[in-house]
Amino acid sequence: MIYLMNSHTHSTVVITGASSGIGRELALEMARRGHHLGLTARRMPLLEKLREEIHSTINPKLSVELAVLDVCQTATVAPALKDLFGRLGGVDSIVVNAGANDITDIGQNDLAKELKLIDTNLSGAIATIGAATEHFLGRGKGHVVGISSLASLQPIARQAAYSASKAGFSMYLKAARIELRPKGITITSILPGYIATEIVDGVDISKLPFAIPASQAAREMANLIEKKVESGVVPAFPWKFVRPFLGHLPERFAHY
């Protein structure tokens, strides 16, 4: 077996929401690049299956530690991550990826679904960043990567709560960058477009404009993470060209 390693071999990366979708593909991609991993999700059996896949097909020598984490239970986030960081012997980067999406209709008794999106995408993300930052402050350095969304820039009908949660998350990351840069902590914000996953029930994302497979998204994200850019869009084409216009498009284009 050939193990794919590079200059980042000894870096340790924690990825939240790693049991499926983008998080799972990103874990596989970072393993191929030689990073040691801490993986969290709500479902331990899926994490265990992923760890077995990493060790059997990529590199059995990589450290892969697992933790059950539901970011909506914000009081549990810091203790769970502190334990995980300790088992890893310290962490260099965290990818705040755990998130949710759902179709919501305003005024149609979807308040519970809307608040769940806010809890997951904003409150849970803030709790995760806070716990990771405490660890990084103790080390004098660290890297926080937030997986936001292009929906943070362009509102979408029937996605009001999701768009709002990601807009809040993006603004939190910007403020965190200003506050934490002098303390040696780098903040990267990644804004994906349409990624072909099963995150939205009843919507075939693969048929939406410029949708790409999660494996391709993971490769592009890994490049941005390793470069420690301030902000990036995925896929780069066409969104890096379209990005300046998002938020200014005619509202008739903002529909599923």
KATA-V979399 format. One record per helix or strand of 3 or more residues. SS is the DSSP state (hx for helix, st for strand). FROM is the first residue (numbers start at 0). LEN is the number of residues. If there is no record, write none. Layout:
<<SS/FROM/LEN> <SS/FROM/LEN>>
This chain:
<<st/11/4> <hx/20/12> <st/35/6> <hx/43/14> <st/63/5> <hx/73/15> <st/92/4> <hx/110/29> <st/141/6> <hx/149/3> <hx/159/24> <st/184/8> <hx/204/3> <hx/213/14> <st/230/4> <hx/235/10> <hx/250/3>>
